[in-house]
Every structure is written in C-alpha cells, then in structure tokens.
Amino acid sequence: MSRQVEDLNRRLLRARDAMDRAYAEPLDVRAVAAVAYVSEAHFIRTLPRGAWADGRAQLLPDEARIGSLVKKAVS
C-alpha cells in the first residue's frame, strides 16, 4: 500500500470517528469531508471502499447513515 493510500485511509478513519462522536446529530457532508481534508465529492466517492470497509456486518448500522448523508449531498 502506498503512503498516499495510507494517509487517505488515516484521514477517512478520523472522519468516521467524527461521525461516530456526533451519531445523534444530523450529518453535514462538508464538515465530515473537511475532517478528512477532501472535497465533498471525493469523500462520497471514497465511502464504499474507504478505510472502514472491513466487513459488511460491521458496516450495516453506518450504511443507513452514509446513504442518508449521500442523499442530502446530492439534493
């Protein structure tokens, strides 16, 4: 794995941590993407293969939140 990929994964994990900390609050794509130092569009494109794609069973609760986050960003 290249250093760039490792760096992006690390930043995406920080973004996931921020999403987890604010679980009860509405998500703001721009704010979460800013935590990862990427654009909103890049953050949304990166989600399906992001650093936390470590197992479907672990992602299920987050997928609903991520889906709503993407829908809000697109609309």
Buried (B, 14 or more C-beta within 10 A) or exposed (E): EEEEEEEBBEBBBBBBEBBEEEEEEEBBBEEBBBBBBBEBEEBBEBBEEBBBBEEEEEBEEBEEEBEEBBEEBEE
